[in-house]
Amino acid sequence: MKSLSIPAAVFAAMTACAAVAQLPPVQPQPAPKGTVAQSVDDATITSKVTNAIAEDPTLKDIEFTVDTTDAVVTLNGTANAKDQVARAVAIARSIDGVKSVVNILAVKTS
């Protein structure tokens, strides 16, 4: 097996270091919308809105679902009165990260 001389080894090491030093730095890229990062945020928002509405004593009779897409919350379901609908929408809007609220809550007619 042939071995390199010390000057040849030093030259090879310097050449390798010079080649690595010329590589551009790697910059982390933010996650694009619609990715896992956005899904996690949407899931967190959905959970926070659901819990906040469920914990409000004035909304104990409301039947609702919450869906979040790109931080836009959609409330769907039924309530006994208009003031319950308004309260649920206000709670959803108060949650950090919510961009807007789409209200599809209906008031029961009987």
Summary of the structure (lengths in Angstrom):
residues: 110
radius of gyration: 28.4
end to end distance: 93.5
largest distance: 94.9
contacts: 264
relative contact order: 0.14
helix: 47%
strand: 21%
